[in-house]
């Protein structure tokens, strides 16, 4: 199964959280991880986010050397461009 992730910012009310989920998750087991929001600004209940904001930009592609080992200069904080 291909891994997917959904990030949803929401407000806890009466110690409960309600999350919308896509139809492809129907009848599947899921893991839910709850993290406190790190911002000092509270999430506004009822404020809707625009889903798939960047969907029209296309797929993300990685360079061929993405998984290659980083050079020693990277780990030493040196500028290897001269």
BELFENCOR-V792164 format. One record per backbone hydrogen bond with DSSP energy under -1.0 kcal/mol. CO is the residue of the C=O (numbers start at 1). NH is the residue of the N-H. E is the energy in kcal/mol with one decimal. If there is no record, write none. Layout:
((CO	NH	E) (CO	NH	E))
This chain:
((13	16	-1.2) (16	13	-1.9) (22	25	-1.8) (23	26	-2.0) (25	28	-1.7) (44	47	-1.8) (52	55	-1.7) (54	57	-1.7) (55	58	-1.4) (63	66	-1.8) (65	68	-1.5) (71	74	-1.1) (71	75	-1.1) (72	76	-1.7) (73	78	-2.6) (74	77	-1.0))
